[in-house]
Amino acid sequence: MEMTKEELLKKAVLMMVPGLTAKRLIDYMFMAVEPGEFLYAVLINDLQKSFGLADMINNKHMSEIVAFIWNYFPAGCHGSREKVAAWTGINAVPERAQT
């Protein structure tokens, strides 16, 4: 079942995903918008970096963020650098440059 952006945002709210994080994830999924450093780490499945880059709110809701991605995002858009690169059209690199 495909969902609209609005329906997906409602699911995120019910799952207690922080609002701005949910909006950025949904933009990533629907429009292949390149995620910021924190969400990139989450999407490529880099646990250490995810927690290291998370602010207090996202740190507190990490399990909800991961569950939201797992339950509602296509498998082809998360799980590795290569999948995220293919989804966004950016080049997969071994380590992302720090900004």
Phi, psi and omega in degrees: 000122177274143180244154173280168177301320182294317179295320179293322177296322177297320177297318180298318179297315179298328180273000179067035173281131179306140188307307182295322178297315179299315181298318180292322177295319180293320175299320177299312184293314186278326187240006180056035177290129181298128182284161173288179185302315181298307182293328175301314179299318178296312184294329179272001176072038177260092186301313183299312179293323180303310180289326179293328182265346183291140170282180184300320182292311180294326177299316180296329185251022183302317181295325178291320179298312181295318179296321178299313178298312183301317186279332190237352183257144177300142181301334182284358183246006179206160176117340179199162176302319183296319179294317179295319179298316180296321182294317184268343183085007177274161179284135175286128178234150181303320181221131181283139180295141178282140178254000000 
